[in-house]
Every structure is written in structure tokens, then in C-alpha cells.
Amino acid sequence: MTRYFPIEINVPLRASHSELLAFHWRSNGITAEFALPGDDARALLVTFDRECIVRIVDEFPLSTEDTLVEGLVSEHFSYRVEGAAFARAQSKPWKETNSAVHYQFVTGSACLDVLSGGTPTFEVVARRGDRELGAPECR
């Protein structure tokens, strides 16, 4: 069974109205920028400062991946996840060495799964998209 534990981010965000605007690998982590629905000037920046394994996937295949789920909240954006197929499929030694935890960020267009020993930080920033998040870009 996959269990979802909502993470409160203290930013009003309807997940189905958001989207992943940009994603960038950094030397020791990742940065992802998500749209704040109704706010074209600002975005939510999610950052991990440790090694990561990531997956970006459409919500439909994700919804068919695990049939027994618990803890999903309508329109919620960020979760800590236990028991999901994505995490089970990754290298056990890597997960143990990095004390990896599975996180998931849900939008109306894509879901971002992250396995990392780091915890996500959330920050509302001026919307930058691909222009200034950093290189190299992943497209």
C-alpha cells in the first residue's frame, strides 16, 4: 500500500491549477519551479540540497501505478510518500547510503517524484522559468 503524508507549505496552491515551469539539476541537488495559480509574477521554488533520484510523470500513469493508496488530499501539492512503486524500484544500496525519503509534488500537468536524503525547502520567488534557475537545463 502506498501511503501519502501531506506536507504543509503555507502557500495557497490548488494543485490541479499549478504546473511545473522549470526543472534544473545542480551539482548537489535539484531546483524545481512551480506556477502559483492566478499569480503570473511569482512562483513556488522547491529545492533539495542533496543527491536526488527524480521522475517527472503525467498524472494519468501515476494514478494507475498503485491501486491501494491512503492519505491523498484533494488539491494538495506536496507529500512525503511511503511504499510507492517508484521508490521500491530504485537501488536499495543508494537509498540506504543516502537515507533517502520519497517526496512527491502534484500539479495538473505533471508530478515530480524525488528520492533524497535532503528535505525540500519551499520559497515564493519572482517567476523565473528557464531564464535564471541555473544550468544545465533538462528538457
C-alpha positions in Angstrom: 0.0 0.0 0.0 1.2 3.5 -0.8 0.8 6.0 2.0 0.8 9.8 1.4 1.7 12.2 4.2 0.8 15.8 3.2 3.5 18.4 3.7 2.1 21.9 4.6 3.9 24.6 2.7 1.9 27.6 4.0 1.3 28.9 0.5 -2.2 28.7 -1.0 -1.9 26.5 -4.1 -4.6 24.4 -5.8 -2.5 21.5 -7.2 -4.7 20.9 -10.3 -4.2 24.5 -11.4 -0.4 24.6 -11.0 2.2 23.3 -13.3 5.9 22.6 -13.4 7.6 25.6 -15.0 11.2 24.6 -14.8 13.5 21.9 -13.5 17.3 22.0 -13.1 20.0 19.7 -11.8 22.5 21.4 -9.6 25.9 20.0 -8.5 24.4 18.6 -5.3 20.6 18.6 -5.7 17.8 20.0 -7.7 15.6 23.1 -8.1 12.0 23.0 -9.5 9.8 26.0 -10.1 6.0 25.6 -9.9 3.3 28.0 -11.0 1.2 29.8 -8.3 -2.2 29.7 -9.9 -3.6 33.3 -10.5 -0.1 34.9 -9.9 1.8 35.4 -13.2 4.6 37.3 -11.4 5.6 34.8 -8.7 6.3 31.0 -8.4 7.0 28.4 -5.8 10.6 27.2 -5.8 11.2 23.7 -4.4 14.9 22.9 -3.6 16.8 19.9 -2.5 20.4 20.3 -1.4 21.5 16.6 -1.5 21.8 13.9 -4.2 18.4 13.0 -5.8 16.8 10.4 -8.0 13.9 12.1 -9.8 11.0 11.2 -12.1 8.6 13.6 -13.9 5.5 11.9 -15.0 2.0 12.8 -16.1 -0.7 12.2 -13.5 -2.5 9.5 -15.5 0.2 6.8 -15.5 0.9 7.7 -11.9 -2.8 7.1 -11.0 -2.6 3.6 -12.4 0.7 2.7 -10.8 -0.6 1.8 -7.3 -4.1 0.7 -6.7 -4.1 0.8 -2.9 -3.4 4.3 -1.6 -4.0 6.1 1.6 -3.7 9.8 2.6 -4.2 11.7 -0.7 -5.9 15.0 -0.1 -7.8 16.7 -2.9 -5.9 19.7 -4.4 -2.9 19.1 -2.1 0.5 19.8 -3.7 3.3 18.2 -1.6 3.7 14.8 0.1 6.1 12.5 1.8 5.4 9.1 0.4 6.0 5.5 1.7 5.6 2.3 -0.2 5.3 3.6 -3.7 6.4 1.6 -6.8 8.8 4.4 -7.8 10.8 4.2 -4.6 10.7 0.4 -4.5 12.2 0.3 -8.0 15.4 2.3 -7.1 18.7 1.0 -5.8 18.5 -0.3 -2.3 22.1 0.5 -1.5 21.7 4.1 -2.8 18.6 4.6 -0.8 20.3 3.3 2.4 23.6 5.1 1.9 21.7 8.4 1.3 19.0 7.8 3.9 16.6 8.6 1.1 13.0 9.6 1.6 10.4 9.8 -1.2 8.7 13.1 -1.8 6.0 13.9 -4.5 4.8 17.2 -5.9 1.5 17.1 -7.7 0.2 19.5 -10.4 -2.5 19.5 -13.0 0.1 18.7 -15.8 2.9 16.7 -14.2 4.0 15.1 -11.0 7.6 15.3 -9.7 8.9 12.4 -7.6 12.1 12.9 -5.7 14.1 10.5 -3.6 16.7 12.3 -1.5 18.3 12.3 1.9 17.7 16.0 2.0 14.4 17.7 2.8 12.7 20.1 0.5 12.7 23.8 1.1 9.9 26.0 -0.3 10.2 29.6 -1.2 7.9 32.0 -3.1 10.1 33.9 -5.7 9.7 36.1 -8.7 8.8 33.8 -11.6 11.9 33.0 -13.5 11.2 29.9 -15.5 14.1 28.6 -17.6 15.8 32.0 -17.7 17.6 32.1 -14.3 17.2 28.9 -12.4 20.6 27.7 -13.4 22.3 25.4 -15.8 22.4 22.8 -17.1 18.8 22.7 -18.2 17.0 19.4 -18.5 14.5 19.3 -21.4 
